[in-house]
């Protein structure tokens, strides 16, 4: 009986080890495929965002982030000049359109407000249900003018790899978003009712 129990324990250990090795192998294969495609993705991203219409730039940015981050809960908020504590929703994933408010009070989310003020990335380390997974400000010089938010991520996406990929992606799209923001600010009277 003891020999059988010992053999069973060894079998369970080896089975768990095998599963772990297969998971690591699959993750590494995925990373290799992503890195092979990264140059073509960069080209595609810059081509996608070559529009002059702010609305088109915002919606294409959402689509690009959805594809690269493998996430269907993306939102972009603009922070109008003079309204430091609020941000307006300008684009989001199709599935989020009915659930997100048209504007958010940044001060109601201290972690996100601090990230905007310090121009750093917010990561929901505490896995709080009322906070997004990742949020990254878009900066124009020393001022955070917009916020790109990923609301829901799978557990395997809470890694340094995905965090770095999101930061890099935001930096890539930043110039196009700043250009769209400036155009919209200069022509704001056409877009919003006071």
N, CA and C atoms as an extended XYZ file, in Angstrom:
582
Properties=species:S:1:pos:R:3:atomname:S:1:resname:S:1:resid:I:1 pbc="F F F"
N         0.817       -1.189        0.000 N   UNK     1
C         0.000        0.000        0.000 CA  UNK     1
C         0.867        1.262        0.000 C   UNK     1
N         1.923        1.269        0.828 N   UNK     2
C         2.807        2.426        0.883 CA  UNK     2
C         3.532        2.633       -0.440 C   UNK     2
N         3.916        1.536       -1.074 N   UNK     3
C         4.605        1.636       -2.362 CA  UNK     3
C         3.668        2.218       -3.422 C   UNK     3
N         2.411        1.792       -3.378 N   UNK     4
C         1.415        2.310       -4.328 CA  UNK     4
C         1.191        3.808       -4.113 C   UNK     4
N         1.071        4.237       -2.875 N   UNK     5
C         0.876        5.653       -2.549 CA  UNK     5
C         2.072        6.477       -3.013 C   UNK     5
N         3.269        5.953       -2.782 N   UNK     6
C         4.480        6.644       -3.226 CA  UNK     6
C         4.526        6.786       -4.737 C   UNK     6
N         4.162        5.721       -5.435 N   UNK     7
C         4.136        5.766       -6.908 CA  UNK     7
C         3.083        6.764       -7.403 C   UNK     7
N         1.948        6.775       -6.740 N   UNK     8
C         0.865        7.695       -7.131 CA  UNK     8
C         1.296        9.154       -6.922 C   UNK     8
N         1.979        9.441       -5.820 N   UNK     9
C         2.467       10.792       -5.559 CA  UNK     9
C         3.486       11.215       -6.618 C   UNK     9
N         4.402       10.317       -6.974 N   UNK    10
C         5.388       10.619       -8.016 CA  UNK    10
C         4.706       10.869       -9.356 C   UNK    10
N         3.690       10.063       -9.645 N   UNK    11
C         2.945       10.234      -10.899 CA  UNK    11
C         2.269       11.610      -10.933 C   UNK    11
N         1.621       12.021       -9.869 N   UNK    12
C         0.947       13.322       -9.805 CA  UNK    12
C         1.972       14.459       -9.944 C   UNK    12
N         3.129       14.297       -9.285 N   UNK    13
C         4.179       15.310       -9.392 CA  UNK    13
C         4.661       15.439      -10.834 C   UNK    13
N         4.957       14.301      -11.476 N   UNK    14
C         5.427       14.329      -12.869 CA  UNK    14
C         4.357       14.860      -13.810 C   UNK    14
N         3.119       14.525      -13.562 N   UNK    15
C         2.019       15.018      -14.392 CA  UNK    15
C         1.914       16.546      -14.281 C   UNK    15
N         2.012       17.082      -13.063 N   UNK    16
C         1.987       18.533      -12.860 CA  UNK    16
C         3.177       19.209      -13.516 C   UNK    16
N         4.347       18.605      -13.407 N   UNK    17
C         5.555       19.136      -14.025 CA  UNK    17
C         5.423       19.158      -15.544 C   UNK    17
N         4.865       18.098      -16.117 N   UNK    18
C         4.653       18.025      -17.562 CA  UNK    18
C         3.716       19.144      -18.021 C   UNK    18
N         2.622       19.341      -17.301 N   UNK    19
C         1.672       20.407      -17.668 CA  UNK    19
C         2.338       21.777      -17.620 C   UNK    19
N         3.152       21.993      -16.607 N   UNK    20
C         3.848       23.273      -16.474 CA  UNK    20
C         4.819       23.499      -17.633 C   UNK    20
N         5.558       22.461      -18.015 N   UNK    21
C         6.500       22.557      -19.136 CA  UNK    21
C         5.750       22.847      -20.433 C   UNK    21
N         4.620       22.193      -20.646 N   UNK    22
C         3.820       22.436      -21.861 CA  UNK    22
C         3.300       23.867      -21.874 C   UNK    22
N         2.839       24.374      -20.733 N   UNK    23
C         2.360       25.760      -20.660 CA  UNK    23
C         3.477       26.745      -20.994 C   UNK    23
N         4.664       26.529      -20.438 N   UNK    24
C         5.806       27.407      -20.715 CA  UNK    24
C         6.173       27.342      -22.198 C   UNK    24
N         6.184       26.150      -22.767 N   UNK    25
C         6.499       25.982      -24.194 CA  UNK    25
C         5.497       26.743      -25.060 C   UNK    25
N         4.207       26.607      -24.755 N   UNK    26
C         3.182       27.305      -25.532 CA  UNK    26
C         3.319       28.819      -25.414 C   UNK    26
N         3.622       29.298      -24.198 N   UNK    27
C         3.803       30.740      -23.994 CA  UNK    27
C         5.016       31.245      -24.786 C   UNK    27
N         6.112       30.496      -24.758 N   UNK    28
C         7.305       30.907      -25.505 CA  UNK    28
C         7.054       30.895      -27.012 C   UNK    28
N         6.318       29.894      -27.505 N   UNK    29
C         5.985       29.872      -28.933 CA  UNK    29
C         5.159       31.091      -29.311 C   UNK    29
N         4.222       31.454      -28.449 N   UNK    30
C         3.383       32.626      -28.712 CA  UNK    30
C         4.243       33.889      -28.756 C   UNK    30
N         5.176       34.031      -27.815 N   UNK    31
C         6.053       35.196      -27.792 CA  UNK    31
C         6.924       35.251      -29.048 C   UNK    31
N         7.412       34.110      -29.516 N   UNK    32
C         8.235       34.074      -30.732 CA  UNK    32
C         7.416       34.537      -31.922 C   UNK    32
N         6.182       34.062      -32.023 N   UNK    33
C         5.315       34.462      -33.136 CA  UNK    33
C         5.017       35.957      -33.079 C   UNK    33
N         4.776       36.477      -31.869 N   UNK    34
C         4.499       37.900      -31.720 CA  UNK    34
C         5.723       38.716      -32.121 C   UNK    34
N         6.918       38.288      -31.691 N   UNK    35
C         8.116       39.060      -32.018 CA  UNK    35
C         8.425       39.002      -33.510 C   UNK    35
N         8.108       37.890      -34.176 N   UNK    36
C         8.311       37.815      -35.621 CA  UNK    36
C         7.409       38.793      -36.355 C   UNK    36
N         6.210       38.969      -35.823 N   UNK    37
C         5.242       39.849      -36.471 CA  UNK    37
C         5.372       41.305      -36.040 C   UNK    37
N         6.246       41.602      -35.103 N   UNK    38
C         6.270       42.941      -34.519 CA  UNK    38
C         6.615       44.033      -35.526 C   UNK    38
N         7.522       43.786      -36.460 N   UNK    39
C         7.858       44.816      -37.448 CA  UNK    39
C         6.675       45.083      -38.359 C   UNK    39
N         6.021       44.041      -38.797 N   UNK    40
C         4.850       44.257      -39.650 CA  UNK    40
C         3.730       44.918      -38.858 C   UNK    40
N         3.610       44.608      -37.566 N   UNK    41
C         2.597       45.252      -36.736 CA  UNK    41
C         2.880       46.740      -36.586 C   UNK    41
N         4.143       47.101      -36.381 N   UNK    42
C         4.485       48.518      -36.270 CA  UNK    42
C         4.115       49.270      -37.536 C   UNK    42
N         4.407       48.684      -38.673 N   UNK    43
C         4.055       49.316      -39.938 CA  UNK    43
C         2.542       49.458      -40.063 C   UNK    43
N         1.824       48.399      -39.734 N   UNK    44
C         0.370       48.425      -39.817 CA  UNK    44
C        -0.216       49.484      -38.891 C   UNK    44
N         0.320       49.582      -37.679 N   UNK    45
C        -0.172       50.567      -36.717 CA  UNK    45
C         0.005       51.977      -37.259 C   UNK    45
N         1.194       52.285      -37.753 N   UNK    46
C         1.434       53.640      -38.249 CA  UNK    46
C         0.593       53.945      -39.481 C   UNK    46
N         0.363       52.955      -40.333 N   UNK    47
C        -0.494       53.158      -41.505 CA  UNK    47
C        -1.952       53.356      -41.102 C   UNK    47
N        -2.403       52.577      -40.122 N   UNK    48
C        -3.792       52.659      -39.659 CA  UNK    48
C        -4.103       54.049      -39.117 C   UNK    48
N        -3.136       54.659      -38.459 N   UNK    49
C        -3.388       55.923      -37.771 CA  UNK    49
C        -2.993       57.141      -38.597 C   UNK    49
N        -2.833       56.976      -39.902 N   UNK    50
C        -2.415       58.073      -40.760 CA  UNK    50
C        -3.541       59.008      -41.172 C   UNK    50
N        -4.715       58.861      -40.624 N   UNK    51
C        -5.865       59.689      -40.982 CA  UNK    51
C        -5.734       61.093      -40.398 C   UNK    51
N        -6.528       61.999      -40.932 N   UNK    52
C        -6.549       63.356      -40.388 CA  UNK    52
C        -7.769       63.593      -39.516 C   UNK    52
N        -8.746       62.717      -39.567 N   UNK    53
C        -9.958       62.869      -38.777 CA  UNK    53
C        -9.734       62.338      -37.360 C   UNK    53
N        -9.947       63.169      -36.331 N   UNK    54
C        -9.767       62.697      -34.951 CA  UNK    54
C       -10.616       61.475      -34.636 C   UNK    54
N       -11.868       61.462      -35.087 N   UNK    55
C       -12.750       60.322      -34.808 CA  UNK    55
C       -12.191       59.026      -35.377 C   UNK    55
N       -11.672       59.103      -36.594 N   UNK    56
C       -11.093       57.921      -37.245 CA  UNK    56
C        -9.842       57.476      -36.484 C   UNK    56
N        -9.014       58.411      -36.086 N   UNK    57
C        -7.794       58.075      -35.343 CA  UNK    57
C        -8.145       57.387      -34.031 C   UNK    57
N        -9.129       57.915      -33.308 N   UNK    58
C        -9.514       57.311      -32.035 CA  UNK    58
C       -10.054       55.897      -32.235 C   UNK    58
N       -10.952       55.712      -33.187 N   UNK    59
C       -11.542       54.375      -33.384 CA  UNK    59
C       -10.506       53.380      -33.906 C   UNK    59
N        -9.609       53.829      -34.786 N   UNK    60
C        -8.561       52.915      -35.271 CA  UNK    60
C        -7.564       52.576      -34.171 C   UNK    60
N        -7.301       53.522      -33.295 N   UNK    61
C        -6.408       53.253      -32.164 CA  UNK    61
C        -6.998       52.167      -31.279 C   UNK    61
N        -8.299       52.248      -31.020 N   UNK    62
C        -8.962       51.209      -30.223 CA  UNK    62
C        -8.800       49.859      -30.905 C   UNK    62
N        -9.036       49.814      -32.208 N   UNK    63
C        -8.942       48.551      -32.945 CA  UNK    63
C        -7.518       47.981      -32.894 C   UNK    63
N        -6.515       48.827      -33.074 N   UNK    64
C        -5.121       48.383      -33.042 CA  UNK    64
C        -4.775       47.830      -31.654 C   UNK    64
N        -5.187       48.525      -30.606 N   UNK    65
C        -4.889       48.070      -29.252 CA  UNK    65
C        -5.603       46.748      -28.960 C   UNK    65
N        -6.844       46.620      -29.439 N   UNK    66
C        -7.564       45.354      -29.263 CA  UNK    66
C        -6.791       44.194      -29.885 C   UNK    66
N        -6.298       44.400      -31.092 N   UNK    67
C        -5.585       43.338      -31.795 CA  UNK    67
C        -4.266       42.984      -31.124 C   UNK    67
N        -3.476       44.001      -30.824 N   UNK    68
C        -2.144       43.737      -30.268 CA  UNK    68
C        -2.228       43.190      -28.845 C   UNK    68
N        -3.100       43.772      -28.032 N   UNK    69
C        -3.193       43.365      -26.632 CA  UNK    69
C        -4.127       42.172      -26.420 C   UNK    69
N        -4.796       41.728      -27.485 N   UNK    70
C        -5.744       40.614      -27.386 CA  UNK    70
C        -6.764       40.890      -26.293 C   UNK    70
N        -7.385       42.053      -26.386 N   UNK    71
C        -8.306       42.545      -25.365 CA  UNK    71
C        -9.478       43.236      -26.065 C   UNK    71
N       -10.684       42.968      -25.638 N   UNK    72
C       -11.866       43.568      -26.259 CA  UNK    72
C       -12.568       44.536      -25.318 C   UNK    72
N       -11.798       45.164      -24.435 N   UNK    73
C       -12.375       46.132      -23.502 CA  UNK    73
C       -11.443       47.345      -23.382 C   UNK    73
N       -11.306       48.057      -24.496 N   UNK    74
C       -10.403       49.204      -24.596 CA  UNK    74
C       -11.228       50.484      -24.635 C   UNK    74
N       -10.737       51.534      -23.989 N   UNK    75
C       -11.406       52.839      -24.054 CA  UNK    75
C       -10.358       53.942      -24.092 C   UNK    75
N       -10.712       55.022      -24.791 N   UNK    76
C        -9.857       56.206      -24.837 CA  UNK    76
C       -10.662       57.380      -24.290 C   UNK    76
N       -10.074       58.070      -23.313 N   UNK    77
C       -10.694       59.242      -22.714 CA  UNK    77
C        -9.816       60.458      -22.989 C   UNK    77
N       -10.438       61.591      -23.317 N   UNK    78
C        -9.717       62.846      -23.486 CA  UNK    78
C        -9.921       63.699      -22.251 C   UNK    78
N        -8.902       64.440      -21.927 N   UNK    79
C        -8.951       65.346      -20.781 CA  UNK    79
C        -8.948       66.764      -21.335 C   UNK    79
N       -10.118       67.384      -21.490 N   UNK    80
C       -10.175       68.738      -22.059 CA  UNK    80
C        -9.393       69.737      -21.215 C   UNK    80
N        -8.852       70.732      -21.884 N   UNK    81
C        -8.100       71.775      -21.173 CA  UNK    81
C        -9.037       72.481      -20.189 C   UNK    81
N        -8.521       72.746      -19.005 N   UNK    82
C        -9.314       73.438      -17.998 CA  UNK    82
C       -10.206       72.515      -17.185 C   UNK    82
N       -10.314       71.237      -17.542 N   UNK    83
C       -11.145       70.293      -16.793 CA  UNK    83
C       -10.245       69.186      -16.249 C   UNK    83
N        -9.351       69.540      -15.333 N   UNK    84
C        -8.330       68.619      -14.857 CA  UNK    84
C        -8.818       67.346      -14.220 C   UNK    84
N       -10.012       67.363      -13.602 N   UNK    85
C       -10.474       66.185      -12.897 CA  UNK    85
C       -11.387       65.279      -13.696 C   UNK    85
N       -11.748       65.676      -14.914 N   UNK    86
C       -12.674       64.874      -15.708 CA  UNK    86
C       -12.050       64.491      -17.042 C   UNK    86
N       -12.548       63.409      -17.604 N   UNK    87
C       -12.116       62.977      -18.930 CA  UNK    87
C       -13.345       62.470      -19.687 C   UNK    87
N       -13.391       62.781      -20.990 N   UNK    88
C       -14.524       62.381      -21.831 CA  UNK    88
C       -14.176       61.151      -22.656 C   UNK    88
N       -15.120       60.234      -22.734 N   UNK    89
C       -14.968       59.044      -23.558 CA  UNK    89
C       -15.082       59.457      -25.023 C   UNK    89
N       -14.064       59.108      -25.837 N   UNK    90
C       -14.119       59.442      -27.268 CA  UNK    90
C       -14.177       58.204      -28.146 C   UNK    90
N       -13.734       57.057      -27.627 N   UNK    91
C       -13.793       55.809      -28.399 CA  UNK    91
C       -13.638       54.636      -27.445 C   UNK    91
N       -14.283       53.522      -27.817 N   UNK    92
C       -14.155       52.324      -26.988 CA  UNK    92
C       -14.482       51.091      -27.817 C   UNK    92
N       -14.183       49.937      -27.264 N   UNK    93
C       -14.524       48.671      -27.901 CA  UNK    93
C       -16.036       48.582      -28.046 C   UNK    93
N       -16.468       47.898      -29.095 N   UNK    94
C       -17.900       47.809      -29.390 CA  UNK    94
C       -18.699       47.244      -28.216 C   UNK    94
N       -18.180       46.256      -27.547 N   UNK    95
C       -18.893       45.649      -26.431 CA  UNK    95
C       -18.989       46.520      -25.200 C   UNK    95
N       -18.222       47.592      -25.141 N   UNK    96
C       -18.200       48.466      -23.964 CA  UNK    96
C       -19.063       49.715      -24.151 C   UNK    96
N       -19.522       49.981      -25.356 N   UNK    97
C       -20.194       51.247      -25.672 CA  UNK    97
C       -21.387       51.540      -24.768 C   UNK    97
N       -22.141       50.541      -24.418 N   UNK    98
C       -23.345       50.787      -23.609 CA  UNK    98
C       -23.074       50.779      -22.113 C   UNK    98
N       -21.925       50.282      -21.708 N   UNK    99
C       -21.654       50.165      -20.275 CA  UNK    99
C       -20.817       51.305      -19.718 C   UNK    99
N       -20.117       52.038      -20.573 N   UNK   100
C       -19.242       53.106      -20.084 CA  UNK   100
C       -19.974       54.444      -20.057 C   UNK   100
N       -19.699       55.223      -19.034 N   UNK   101
C       -20.270       56.564      -18.919 CA  UNK   101
C       -19.591       57.492      -19.927 C   UNK   101
N       -20.287       58.533      -20.392 N   UNK   102
C       -19.688       59.442      -21.373 CA  UNK   102
C       -18.505       60.251      -20.827 C   UNK   102
N       -18.413       60.358      -19.502 N   UNK   103
C       -17.246       61.005      -18.904 CA  UNK   103
C       -16.975       60.359      -17.551 C   UNK   103
N       -15.729       60.493      -17.105 N   UNK   104
C       -15.355       59.925      -15.811 CA  UNK   104
C       -14.714       60.997      -14.940 C   UNK   104
N       -14.920       60.852      -13.654 N   UNK   105
C       -14.290       61.721      -12.669 CA  UNK   105
C       -12.989       61.041      -12.256 C   UNK   105
N       -11.881       61.563      -12.735 N   UNK   106
C       -10.578       60.949      -12.465 CA  UNK   106
C       -10.247       60.949      -10.974 C   UNK   106
N       -10.720       61.979      -10.259 N   UNK   107
C       -10.410       62.071       -8.829 CA  UNK   107
C       -11.130       61.004       -8.014 C   UNK   107
N       -12.174       60.396       -8.587 N   UNK   108
C       -12.871       59.307       -7.898 CA  UNK   108
C       -12.041       58.023       -7.906 C   UNK   108
N       -11.043       57.962       -8.774 N   UNK   109
C       -10.122       56.820       -8.843 CA  UNK   109
C        -8.716       57.331       -8.557 C   UNK   109
N        -8.324       57.378       -7.282 N   UNK   110
C        -7.035       57.986       -6.920 CA  UNK   110
C        -5.832       57.406       -7.648 C   UNK   110
N        -5.820       56.093       -7.863 N   UNK   111
C        -4.687       55.465       -8.552 CA  UNK   111
C        -4.553       55.951       -9.980 C   UNK   111
N        -5.675       56.076      -10.666 N   UNK   112
C        -5.657       56.547      -12.059 CA  UNK   112
C        -5.326       58.032      -12.108 C   UNK   112
N        -5.897       58.813      -11.184 N   UNK   113
C        -5.605       60.246      -11.147 CA  UNK   113
C        -4.118       60.487      -10.890 C   UNK   113
N        -3.548       59.709       -9.975 N   UNK   114
C        -2.107       59.824       -9.680 CA  UNK   114
C        -1.272       59.456      -10.902 C   UNK   114
N        -1.681       58.404      -11.633 N   UNK   115
C        -0.963       58.003      -12.850 CA  UNK   115
C        -1.016       59.117      -13.893 C   UNK   115
N        -2.166       59.785      -14.005 N   UNK   116
C        -2.286       60.901      -14.948 CA  UNK   116
C        -1.358       62.046      -14.533 C   UNK   116
N        -1.369       62.371      -13.258 N   UNK   117
C        -0.553       63.487      -12.773 CA  UNK   117
C         0.948       63.200      -12.898 C   UNK   117
N         1.339       61.961      -12.624 N   UNK   118
C         2.759       61.595      -12.681 CA  UNK   118
C         3.179       61.100      -14.064 C   UNK   118
N         2.187       60.967      -14.962 N   UNK   119
C         2.420       60.482      -16.328 CA  UNK   119
C         3.089       59.105      -16.315 C   UNK   119
N         2.505       58.224      -15.503 N   UNK   120
C         2.985       56.850      -15.403 CA  UNK   120
C         1.822       55.889      -15.646 C   UNK   120
N         2.144       54.640      -15.789 N   UNK   121
C         1.119       53.629      -16.047 CA  UNK   121
C         0.461       53.174      -14.747 C   UNK   121
N        -0.854       52.991      -14.805 N   UNK   122
C        -1.611       52.438      -13.686 CA  UNK   122
C        -1.802       50.949      -13.937 C   UNK   122
N        -1.474       50.137      -12.946 N   UNK   123
C        -1.700       48.692      -13.014 CA  UNK   123
C        -2.534       48.320      -11.795 C   UNK   123
N        -3.629       47.652      -12.018 N   UNK   124
C        -4.540       47.244      -10.951 CA  UNK   124
C        -3.958       46.021      -10.235 C   UNK   124
N        -2.963       46.264       -9.417 N   UNK   125
C        -2.281       45.172       -8.719 CA  UNK   125
C        -3.164       44.504       -7.674 C   UNK   125
N        -4.071       45.279       -7.104 N   UNK   126
C        -4.973       44.726       -6.095 CA  UNK   126
C        -6.161       44.007       -6.695 C   UNK   126
N        -6.259       44.003       -8.034 N   UNK   127
C        -7.366       43.371       -8.757 CA  UNK   127
C        -8.721       43.871       -8.263 C   UNK   127
N        -8.780       45.164       -8.000 N   UNK   128
C       -10.023       45.796       -7.565 CA  UNK   128
C       -11.059       45.725       -8.685 C   UNK   128
N       -12.281       45.346       -8.346 N   UNK   129
C       -13.341       45.165       -9.345 CA  UNK   129
C       -13.793       46.491       -9.955 C   UNK   129
N       -13.630       47.596       -9.230 N   UNK   130
C       -14.092       48.878       -9.750 CA  UNK   130
C       -13.000       49.680      -10.459 C   UNK   130
N       -11.866       49.071      -10.724 N   UNK   131
C       -10.774       49.742      -11.436 CA  UNK   131
C       -10.407       48.937      -12.676 C   UNK   131
N        -9.924       49.629      -13.716 N   UNK   132
C        -9.497       48.891      -14.910 CA  UNK   132
C        -8.218       48.101      -14.642 C   UNK   132
N        -7.885       47.195      -15.566 N   UNK   133
C        -6.675       46.394      -15.422 CA  UNK   133
C        -5.431       47.268      -15.607 C   UNK   133
N        -5.348       47.962      -16.752 N   UNK   134
C        -4.234       48.861      -17.063 CA  UNK   134
C        -4.803       50.197      -17.531 C   UNK   134
N        -4.092       51.263      -17.235 N   UNK   135
C        -4.431       52.584      -17.770 CA  UNK   135
C        -3.128       53.334      -17.993 C   UNK   135
N        -3.019       53.970      -19.152 N   UNK   136
C        -1.775       54.662      -19.496 CA  UNK   136
C        -2.113       56.036      -20.049 C   UNK   136
N        -1.536       57.097      -19.474 N   UNK   137
C        -1.800       58.428      -20.011 CA  UNK   137
C        -1.062       58.671      -21.327 C   UNK   137
N        -1.677       59.486      -22.160 N   UNK   138
C        -1.056       59.956      -23.396 CA  UNK   138
C        -0.622       61.381      -23.104 C   UNK   138
N         0.651       61.681      -23.318 N   UNK   139
C         1.191       62.968      -22.913 CA  UNK   139
C         1.585       63.836      -24.094 C   UNK   139
N         1.328       65.109      -23.924 N   UNK   140
C         1.771       66.132      -24.870 CA  UNK   140
C         2.723       67.018      -24.095 C   UNK   140
N         4.004       66.748      -24.241 N   UNK   141
C         4.986       67.461      -23.443 CA  UNK   141
C         4.859       67.032      -21.992 C   UNK   141
N         4.598       67.991      -21.114 N   UNK   142
C         4.479       67.688      -19.696 CA  UNK   142
C         3.060       67.492      -19.219 C   UNK   142
N         2.096       67.468      -20.114 N   UNK   143
C         0.690       67.375      -19.714 CA  UNK   143
C         0.042       66.104      -20.245 C   UNK   143
N        -0.649       65.391      -19.363 N   UNK   144
C        -1.400       64.203      -19.777 CA  UNK   144
C        -2.722       64.675      -20.373 C   UNK   144
N        -2.929       64.395      -21.662 N   UNK   145
C        -4.116       64.895      -22.359 CA  UNK   145
C        -5.177       63.827      -22.592 C   UNK   145
N        -4.792       62.581      -22.469 N   UNK   146
C        -5.725       61.489      -22.721 CA  UNK   146
C        -5.325       60.289      -21.876 C   UNK   146
N        -6.232       59.325      -21.843 N   UNK   147
C        -5.998       58.115      -21.070 CA  UNK   147
C        -6.483       56.930      -21.895 C   UNK   147
N        -5.625       55.939      -22.066 N   UNK   148
C        -6.010       54.701      -22.739 CA  UNK   148
C        -6.158       53.641      -21.659 C   UNK   148
N        -7.318       52.983      -21.662 N   UNK   149
C        -7.671       52.068      -20.586 CA  UNK   149
C        -7.969       50.678      -21.138 C   UNK   149
N        -7.454       49.668      -20.463 N   UNK   150
C        -7.822       48.275      -20.715 CA  UNK   150
C        -8.609       47.832      -19.486 C   UNK   150
N        -9.882       47.538      -19.677 N   UNK   151
C       -10.723       47.205      -18.533 CA  UNK   151
C       -10.577       45.776      -18.058 C   UNK   151
N       -10.567       44.832      -18.977 N   UNK   152
C       -10.534       43.430      -18.562 CA  UNK   152
C        -9.404       42.700      -19.275 C   UNK   152
N        -8.611       41.978      -18.499 N   UNK   153
C        -7.549       41.141      -19.048 CA  UNK   153
C        -7.692       39.752      -18.456 C   UNK   153
N        -7.218       38.774      -19.192 N   UNK   154
C        -7.210       37.422      -18.644 CA  UNK   154
C        -6.071       37.331      -17.624 C   UNK   154
N        -6.146       36.396      -16.696 N   UNK   155
C        -5.106       36.292      -15.659 CA  UNK   155
C        -3.685       36.152      -16.216 C   UNK   155
N        -3.525       35.483      -17.363 N   UNK   156
C        -2.178       35.308      -17.914 CA  UNK   156
C        -1.651       36.576      -18.585 C   UNK   156
N        -2.467       37.629      -18.660 N   UNK   157
C        -2.006       38.890      -19.242 CA  UNK   157
C        -1.509       39.875      -18.181 C   UNK   157
N        -1.600       39.530      -16.929 N   UNK   158
C        -1.059       40.377      -15.869 CA  UNK   158
C         0.419       40.045      -15.692 C   UNK   158
N         1.197       40.289      -16.733 N   UNK   159
C         2.618       39.984      -16.695 CA  UNK   159
C         3.420       41.226      -17.077 C   UNK   159
N         4.689       41.179      -16.785 N   UNK   160
C         5.585       42.275      -17.158 CA  UNK   160
C         5.620       42.414      -18.687 C   UNK   160
N         5.552       41.289      -19.378 N   UNK   161
C         5.564       41.305      -20.845 CA  UNK   161
C         4.392       42.125      -21.395 C   UNK   161
N         3.179       41.853      -20.925 N   UNK   162
C         2.005       42.591      -21.420 CA  UNK   162
C         2.037       44.049      -20.969 C   UNK   162
N         2.524       44.285      -19.758 N   UNK   163
C         2.645       45.665      -19.264 CA  UNK   163
C         3.585       46.454      -20.175 C   UNK   163
N         4.742       45.880      -20.477 N   UNK   164
C         5.700       46.558      -21.351 CA  UNK   164
C         5.151       46.731      -22.763 C   UNK   164
N         4.426       45.721      -23.248 N   UNK   165
C         3.845       45.815      -24.583 CA  UNK   165
C         2.811       46.933      -24.632 C   UNK   165
N         2.001       47.070      -23.591 N   UNK   166
C         1.001       48.137      -23.547 CA  UNK   166
C         1.670       49.510      -23.497 C   UNK   166
N         2.686       49.660      -22.668 N   UNK   167
C         3.403       50.941      -22.591 CA  UNK   167
C         3.999       51.307      -23.944 C   UNK   167
N         4.636       50.362      -24.592 N   UNK   168
C         5.246       50.611      -25.897 CA  UNK   168
C         4.197       50.968      -26.925 C   UNK   168
N         3.092       50.269      -26.916 N   UNK   169
C         2.011       50.531      -27.859 CA  UNK   169
C         1.452       51.939      -27.679 C   UNK   169
N         1.251       52.358      -26.446 N   UNK   170
C         0.752       53.711      -26.186 CA  UNK   170
C         1.766       54.746      -26.683 C   UNK   170
N         3.034       54.490      -26.477 N   UNK   171
C         4.056       55.423      -26.963 CA  UNK   171
C         4.065       55.497      -28.491 C   UNK   171
N         3.765       54.384      -29.154 N   UNK   172
C         3.725       54.373      -30.613 CA  UNK   172
C         2.562       55.214      -31.131 C   UNK   172
N         1.395       55.083      -30.503 N   UNK   173
C         0.207       55.798      -30.993 CA  UNK   173
C         0.106       57.219      -30.439 C   UNK   173
N         0.961       57.556      -29.501 N   UNK   174
C         0.872       58.837      -28.805 CA  UNK   174
C         0.883       60.044      -29.742 C   UNK   174
N         1.806       60.106      -30.690 N   UNK   175
C         1.895       61.281      -31.573 CA  UNK   175
C         0.622       61.484      -32.381 C   UNK   175
N         0.029       60.392      -32.857 N   UNK   176
C        -1.209       60.512      -33.616 CA  UNK   176
C        -2.354       60.997      -32.729 C   UNK   176
N        -2.411       60.517      -31.508 N   UNK   177
C        -3.459       60.958      -30.589 CA  UNK   177
C        -3.275       62.418      -30.192 C   UNK   177
N        -2.038       62.839      -29.999 N   UNK   178
C        -1.771       64.247      -29.682 CA  UNK   178
C        -2.201       65.130      -30.848 C   UNK   178
N        -1.884       64.699      -32.067 N   UNK   179
C        -2.287       65.463      -33.253 CA  UNK   179
C        -3.814       65.566      -33.342 C   UNK   179
N        -4.507       64.469      -33.102 N   UNK   180
C        -5.972       64.471      -33.135 CA  UNK   180
C        -6.540       65.349      -32.020 C   UNK   180
N        -5.932       65.274      -30.848 N   UNK   181
C        -6.366       66.088      -29.711 CA  UNK   181
C        -6.219       67.580      -30.019 C   UNK   181
N        -5.057       67.957      -30.567 N   UNK   182
C        -4.826       69.370      -30.884 CA  UNK   182
C        -5.815       69.870      -31.935 C   UNK   182
N        -6.076       69.044      -32.938 N   UNK   183
C        -7.053       69.419      -33.967 CA  UNK   183
C        -8.426       69.610      -33.342 C   UNK   183
N        -8.791       68.698      -32.476 N   UNK   184
C       -10.103       68.776      -31.844 CA  UNK   184
C       -10.187       69.975      -30.903 C   UNK   184
N        -9.119       70.268      -30.185 N   UNK   185
C        -9.113       71.429      -29.293 CA  UNK   185
C        -9.234       72.740      -30.083 C   UNK   185
N        -8.559       72.820      -31.219 N   UNK   186
C        -8.608       74.033      -32.031 CA  UNK   186
C        -9.959       74.206      -32.709 C   UNK   186
N       -10.617       73.096      -32.983 N   UNK   187
C       -11.921       73.147      -33.654 CA  UNK   187
C       -13.027       72.625      -32.747 C   UNK   187
N       -12.845       72.751      -31.442 N   UNK   188
C       -13.784       72.192      -30.470 CA  UNK   188
C       -15.194       72.690      -30.611 C   UNK   188
N       -15.351       73.919      -31.020 N   UNK   189
C       -16.703       74.458      -31.149 CA  UNK   189
C       -17.524       73.676      -32.175 C   UNK   189
N       -16.873       72.963      -33.080 N   UNK   190
C       -17.584       72.156      -34.076 CA  UNK   190
C       -18.008       70.791      -33.528 C   UNK   190
N       -17.306       70.328      -32.500 N   UNK   191
C       -17.537       68.979      -32.009 CA  UNK   191
C       -18.445       68.897      -30.776 C   UNK   191
N       -18.374       69.871      -29.900 N   UNK   192
C       -19.113       69.793      -28.645 CA  UNK   192
C       -20.030       70.990      -28.458 C   UNK   192
N       -21.142       70.733      -27.815 N   UNK   193
C       -22.034       71.828      -27.414 CA  UNK   193
C       -21.520       72.320      -26.063 C   UNK   193
N       -21.329       73.632      -25.920 N   UNK   194
C       -20.787       74.145      -24.643 CA  UNK   194
C       -21.677       73.802      -23.466 C   UNK   194
